[in-house]
Amino acid sequence: MLTIAKGANMALMFLLELGVLVSVAYWGFTLSPNWAVKLLAGLGGPALFVAAWTLFGAGGGANATFPLTGLARAALEIIWFGGGAVALYAAGQAVPAAVFAALFIVNAVLRIFWNEV
């Protein structure tokens, strides 16, 4: 049963990672009535997030170019997932932002409790 719960928590983390990209893209496409700004922010924002995650956080750090551990990894995750929640909030989606943040907190606490960080 614990193995299933751990697997579900890792699946949740993957979905949260995708959720960050969707949230940032949504924010970007709602940022301005100008289509050039929409395209730049809606595509460029997620591209910057992907670059940061690839360099420092991919695969729990195992697949990252410059893997982070300890407090640096915790800071990266807070900035990354917090950025997704902030993007939703900035786009006028306060309730989804709060749900997103709460899911991340539950996921992080469980990963710490199960020594999966």
C-alpha positions in Angstrom: 0.0 0.0 0.0 2.8 2.4 0.8 4.4 1.7 -2.5 1.2 2.8 -4.3 1.0 5.9 -2.2 4.7 6.8 -3.0 4.0 6.2 -6.7 0.9 8.4 -6.6 2.9 11.1 -4.9 5.6 11.0 -7.5 2.9 11.1 -10.2 1.5 14.1 -8.5 4.9 15.8 -8.6 5.1 15.2 -12.3 1.6 16.6 -12.8 2.6 19.7 -10.7 5.7 20.1 -12.9 3.5 20.2 -16.0 1.1 22.5 -14.1 3.8 25.0 -13.6 4.4 25.2 -17.3 0.6 25.5 -18.1 0.2 28.1 -15.4 3.0 30.3 -16.7 1.8 29.9 -20.2 -1.7 30.9 -19.2 -0.4 33.9 -17.3 1.6 34.9 -20.4 -1.3 34.7 -22.8 -3.5 36.7 -20.5 -0.9 39.4 -19.8 -1.8 41.9 -22.5 -4.2 42.5 -25.3 -1.2 42.9 -27.6 -0.6 39.6 -29.5 3.2 40.1 -29.7 3.3 40.4 -25.9 1.0 37.4 -25.5 3.2 35.3 -27.7 6.5 36.4 -26.1 5.2 35.9 -22.5 3.0 32.9 -23.2 5.8 31.0 -24.9 8.9 32.6 -23.5 7.8 32.3 -19.8 7.5 28.5 -19.9 10.7 28.3 -22.0 12.6 30.1 -19.2 11.1 27.8 -16.6 12.0 24.7 -18.7 15.6 25.9 -19.0 15.9 26.5 -15.2 14.4 23.1 -14.4 16.6 21.3 -17.0 19.7 23.0 -15.6 19.0 22.5 -11.9 16.1 20.2 -11.1 15.2 17.6 -13.7 14.6 14.1 -12.4 15.0 15.1 -8.8 18.4 16.5 -9.7 19.6 13.1 -11.2 19.1 14.3 -14.8 20.0 18.0 -14.2 23.0 19.6 -15.7 23.9 21.2 -12.4 22.1 19.1 -9.8 21.2 20.8 -6.5 20.8 19.2 -3.1 19.8 20.2 0.3 18.6 23.8 0.9 19.5 24.8 -2.7 17.2 22.1 -4.0 14.4 23.2 -1.6 14.8 26.8 -2.7 14.6 25.8 -6.4 11.4 23.8 -5.8 9.8 26.7 -3.8 10.7 29.2 -6.6 9.6 26.8 -9.3 6.3 25.6 -7.9 5.7 28.9 -6.2 6.2 30.6 -9.5 3.4 28.4 -10.9 1.1 29.4 -8.1 2.0 33.1 -8.4 1.5 33.0 -12.2 -2.1 31.7 -11.7 -2.7 34.3 -9.0 -1.4 37.1 -11.3 -3.7 35.8 -14.1 -6.7 36.4 -11.7 -7.1 32.7 -10.7 -6.7 33.0 -6.9 -8.5 29.7 -6.0 -6.6 27.5 -8.5 -3.4 29.2 -7.3 -4.2 28.3 -3.7 -5.1 24.7 -4.7 -1.8 24.4 -6.6 0.2 25.7 -3.7 -1.6 23.4 -1.3 -0.9 20.3 -3.5 2.7 21.3 -3.7 3.0 21.6 0.1 1.4 18.2 0.6 3.6 16.6 -2.1 6.8 18.1 -0.6 5.9 17.1 3.0 5.2 13.5 1.9 8.5 13.4 -0.1 10.4 14.6 3.0 8.6 12.2 5.3 9.3 9.3 2.9 13.0 10.4 2.3 12.3 10.9 -1.4 14.1 14.2 -1.8 
